[in-house]
Amino acid sequence: MEDNINSKDIAVLTDFIKKKPIFTNNKKVLEFEKAWSNWLGVKYSIFVNSGSSANLLSIAYLKNKFKRGEVIVPTLTWSSDVASIFHNNLKPVFVDIDLKNLAISFDEIKKKTTKNTIAIFLTHILGINGLTDEIVKFCKKKKILLIEDCCESHGAKFKSKKIGTYGFISNFSFYFAHHMTTIEGGMISTNSREVYEISRMLRSHGLVRETRNPKIKSYYQNKYKDLNSQFIFSLPAYNVRSTEINAVLGLNQIKSLNKNIQKRNNNFNFFLSRLDKKKYFTEFELKGQSNYAFIIILQKQFRNKKFREKFEKILYENKIEYRRGTSGGGNQMRQPYVRNTLNFNEKDFKKFKNTEIVHHYGYYIGNYPSLSKSKILKLTHILNSV
Ligand SMILES: Cc1ncc(COP(=O)(O)O)c(C=O)c1O
């Protein structure tokens, strides 16, 4: 990523700071939340200090509502999607992905759904829409809550609507290299007033004074008369607030978001058009995409250690930074925080065939709006020459 925070952002931030405003979570945070809800097309949003905090609060909401249960999660996702399920003492149930969109497979979801399933935590990978009609209908029919991790896919669409508007809750990250940034930051979006109120409390120590619903306030104040009304902690919670400074940056960044998404998509389409299809898999379902990074998956006949080593050596020699495994380092079951908790071994990992392909032979390389065509051409030339 280059220049994700530009001189205009810096000027806006400097002007704000010079006014000596309140710096902690205040009016600018609310303004940014409103702007985000309008851009996305939902009723409510809650600004937090990272996408991982958004994940954590979503699952904490589930814990508070259901107390126990299983959460279906793809094996290809980010660590905090799974860790937040552990932190809340719920059970992660792993499901393989489809290669065409790198998202959770509906056929596998059906096999793993039980009477204890309370939610499906779907991740949209690297800007590709992961939703299908079947998944949306299945969740409705079975009364399973759909949570969308959109941290890598701001602005991607399923049918005519943006992803993040289909789920009961959706999460976004504004970390530095994402589609827009607040340096660190994240958002929870929802149409549920209940999720909104509870998330506001969960974000801020569980404090009842954080709710914007007077009924909730009077409920607690009347029930707990021995407590100071400004100091009632309703739930075991966190402090994952952000600040006015980050919100001011977000408000300026959101203005360029649509334009930057278009540039990212143009870059990726150009990249794919130049890539040697005999060596690299390119048959992704890109309808509605909002590309995050260049996705590279070796074709079947090149899925061996020798080719992989050569591929990585050439990238290294050309000073091209990459991530093997794509999102979150590939198969989450292989990561120490999961395998050591649930005692998984090689036999377990291998059951997740598509994730295993991405884990061993999938990569991403950064894409960003100011990336030049000549650099993309140079990159594809290097890749094709391996
Ligand atoms: C799919 C996905 N979910 C969650 C996160 C966590 O976001 P953050 O880095 O803001 O905590 C990331 C991070 O990039 C991600 O890629």
The ligand as an SDF file (V2000), in Angstrom:
LIG
                    3D

 16 16  0  0  0  0  0  0  0  0999 V2000
  -11.1440  -11.2100    6.9860 C   0  0  0  0  0  0  0  0  0  0  0  0
  -10.6000  -10.3810    8.1030 C   0  0  0  0  0  0  0  0  0  0  0  0
  -11.2940  -10.3200    9.2520 N   0  0  0  0  0  0  0  0  0  0  0  0
  -10.8640   -9.5980   10.2980 C   0  0  0  0  0  0  0  0  0  0  0  0
   -9.6930   -8.8730   10.2320 C   0  0  0  0  0  0  0  0  0  0  0  0
   -9.2400   -8.1000   11.4090 C   0  0  0  0  0  0  0  0  0  0  0  0
   -9.1940   -6.7130   11.1870 O   0  0  0  0  0  0  0  0  0  0  0  0
   -8.2060   -5.8080   12.0560 P   0  0  0  0  0  0  0  0  0  0  0  0
   -6.8410   -5.9860   11.5010 O   0  0  0  0  0  0  0  0  0  0  0  0
   -8.7320   -4.4230   11.8470 O   0  0  0  0  0  0  0  0  0  0  0  0
   -8.3110   -6.2580   13.4470 O   0  0  0  0  0  0  0  0  0  0  0  0
   -8.9200   -8.8960    9.0710 C   0  0  0  0  0  0  0  0  0  0  0  0
   -7.6660   -8.1710    9.0080 C   0  0  0  0  0  0  0  0  0  0  0  0
   -7.1940   -7.6900    8.0430 O   0  0  0  0  0  0  0  0  0  0  0  0
   -9.3850   -9.6790    7.9830 C   0  0  0  0  0  0  0  0  0  0  0  0
   -8.6830   -9.7500    6.8480 O   0  0  0  0  0  0  0  0  0  0  0  0
  1  2  1  0
  2  3  1  0
  2 15  2  0
  3  4  2  0
  4  5  1  0
  5  6  1  0
  5 12  2  0
  6  7  1  0
  7  8  1  0
  8  9  2  0
  8 10  1  0
  8 11  1  0
 12 13  1  0
 12 15  1  0
 13 14  2  0
 15 16  1  0
M  END
$$$$
